[in-house]
């Protein structure tokens, strides 16, 4: 139950590969001689990364630009990729909005669900059957420490990541004995473009720098867990403490704190 060794024809699909953790997952896998397919909306960024990976590591790095919130485009992407020998999938693409649900706008929040929930569910379900048939393969689904408790001011995002966490752990257990694993990666605050896209740059800037990890550290932990076929990984001692606290601290104490944090800045 682990990511199999790199092969000439095998490839690992990485969504959200144009920046942040996704980009570093691609670099980490290429460094280990895995061929990759890079998926995101921004084709120019993907092309630049693919060229870098091929030049530095001699791997096959292909791009397949796609808006994963578009169901038709996502189905077409899956159909194309199923023609290849996909030995691994990193479902990393995701975003959120720091705002109360009433203020965020329902269409934007639906986009969060389409990307963070529907796309993860679709790609996981689509690539598991051929992996199980081959008796080898690994999926890495990127959740968050936000998954471990409801977050006022970040409600849809936290709930979407709670789905990723619960779904991935359950499927991992279902696959026992099939040679295939589903690993959940739950990072905390990470130096990426996430805060800017979530309209939370001010809130992030008010937080202590020690809370943040670099994207390459998170990616390394994720790939290591994929290779080992682990069920979950939460990189960083402070993030593991946060995840534990989110599960055991009473909501009456957590909710006022989180509401103050999302209003900070």
KAMOZI-V846104 format. One record per backbone hydrogen bond with DSSP energy under -0.5 kcal/mol. NH is the residue of the N-H (numbers start at 1). CO is the residue of the C=O. If there is no record, write none. Layout:
BEGIN
NH:CO ; NH:CO
END
This chain:
BEGIN
2:179 ; 3:226 ; 11:85 ; 12:35 ; 13:88 ; 14:37 ; 15:90 ; 16:39 ; 17:39 ; 19:16 ; 22:19 ; 23:19 ; 24:20 ; 25:21 ; 26:22 ; 27:23 ; 28:24 ; 29:25 ; 30:26 ; 31:27 ; 32:28 ; 32:29 ; 33:30 ; 34:29 ; 35:10 ; 36:60 ; 37:12 ; 38:62 ; 39:14 ; 43:41 ; 46:42 ; 47:43 ; 48:44 ; 49:45 ; 50:46 ; 51:47 ; 52:48 ; 53:49 ; 54:50 ; 55:51 ; 56:52 ; 57:53 ; 58:54 ; 59:53 ; 61:59 ; 62:36 ; 62:60 ; 64:38 ; 66:40 ; 68:66 ; 70:67 ; 71:69 ; 74:70 ; 75:71 ; 76:72 ; 77:73 ; 78:74 ; 79:75 ; 80:76 ; 81:77 ; 82:78 ; 83:80 ; 84:81 ; 85:9 ; 86:84 ; 87:11 ; 87:85 ; 88:11 ; 89:138 ; 90:13 ; 91:89 ; 91:140 ; 92:90 ; 98:198 ; 99:97 ; 99:153 ; 103:100 ; 104:100 ; 105:101 ; 109:105 ; 110:106 ; 111:107 ; 112:108 ; 113:109 ; 114:110 ; 115:111 ; 116:112 ; 117:113 ; 118:113 ; 119:114 ; 120:115 ; 121:117 ; 122:118 ; 123:119 ; 124:120 ; 125:121 ; 126:122 ; 127:123 ; 128:124 ; 129:125 ; 131:127 ; 132:128 ; 133:129 ; 134:130 ; 135:131 ; 136:131 ; 137:2 ; 137:179 ; 138:87 ; 139:181 ; 140:89 ; 141:139 ; 141:183 ; 142:91 ; 142:140 ; 143:141 ; 143:185 ; 145:187 ; 147:144 ; 148:145 ; 149:146 ; 154:151 ; 158:154 ; 159:155 ; 160:156 ; 161:157 ; 162:158 ; 163:159 ; 164:160 ; 165:161 ; 166:162 ; 167:163 ; 168:164 ; 169:165 ; 170:166 ; 171:167 ; 172:168 ; 173:169 ; 174:170 ; 175:171 ; 176:173 ; 178:175 ; 180:175 ; 181:137 ; 183:139 ; 184:231 ; 185:141 ; 185:183 ; 186:184 ; 186:233 ; 187:185 ; 191:213 ; 192:190 ; 197:193 ; 198:194 ; 199:196 ; 200:195 ; 204:200 ; 205:201 ; 206:202 ; 206:203 ; 207:204 ; 211:208 ; 212:209 ; 213:189 ; 215:191 ; 217:214 ; 218:214 ; 219:215 ; 220:216 ; 221:217 ; 222:218 ; 223:219 ; 224:220 ; 225:221 ; 226:222 ; 227:223 ; 228:224 ; 229:225 ; 229:226 ; 230:225 ; 233:184 ; 240:236 ; 241:237 ; 242:238 ; 243:239 ; 244:240 ; 245:241 ; 246:242 ; 247:243 ; 247:244 ; 248:244 ; 249:245 ; 253:250 ; 254:250 ; 255:251 ; 257:253 ; 258:254 ; 259:255 ; 260:256 ; 261:257 ; 262:258 ; 263:259 ; 264:260 ; 264:261
END
